[in-house]
Amino acid sequence: MQKPSVISSIFTSIDAALQNKQACTELHLYKQQLAALPDEIGQLQQLTFLNVGDNQLTALPDGVRLLKKLRTLDIGHNHFTALPEAIAYLQQMDGFLYASNNRISHLPDFIGQLTQLIYFNASDNRLEELNPAAGGMQALLELRLYNNAISMLPESIGNLQNLRELHVMNNSLRSLPSSIDQLKNLTLLDLRRNQFTGIPDAVFDLPNLKKLDLRWNKLQGKPTGIAEFTSRGCVVYY
């Protein structure tokens, strides 16, 4: 007896996906030398996962804003100079947004409207600041901003009270905002390769911190306060 054919929900070709609009829930277009995406991508109404990483994209088509079931978007390793405006219409995303390894110099205000997102990666870009609007991303569990040129974090970062991991390695930070002490669920703080001369005061008020990494800063010997961290089970690298 012949088994009924099963249509896959995962596609690696935009043409095949558009021929199976109702079936396609994941579209993987990673490393396909794409310079543009068709506006028809907005017809993939069941799409929950879109990976267009490692291509040659500089923009997303307006059709992307119609992907109301999208949960995770990967635009990393492309040529974006700004976060595409279409993302402002994807406020339902409650998974991951990867925007690393691009040429982004500023995050737009609409980033704060992504209130359900749990992971945001804007590492390896050209950021000199974190837009204060990012404080609206209150569901974030992990924020990755390493390998940029950020010299200051906004006080609004204290609004990210669900945050578990903050990665800001290889920036130009000399201090942290006092509101950092509001991140009571933070377990990992990566401050490697910045301009710190000691442990920022607000870090002492993070009760669940398990790993603090201060290597390759401007520390003069063993930082004051190490014993306090180790006594409560936090590993400090310096």
HUVEN-V934984 format. One record per run of one state. SS is the DSSP state (a for helix, b for strand, c for the rest). FROM is the first residue (numbers start at 1). TO is the last residue. Records with the same first field share a line. If there is no record, write none. Layout:
SS = FROM-TO, FROM-TO
//
This chain:
c = 1-9, 12-13, 20-25, 29-38, 44-48, 52-61, 67-71, 75-84, 90-95, 99-108, 114-118, 122-131, 137-141, 145-154, 160-164, 168-177, 183-187, 191-200, 206-210, 214-225, 232-234, 238-238
b = 10-11, 26-28, 49-51, 72-74, 96-98, 119-121, 142-144, 165-167, 188-190, 211-213, 235-237
a = 14-19, 39-43, 62-66, 85-89, 109-113, 132-136, 155-159, 178-182, 201-205, 226-231
//
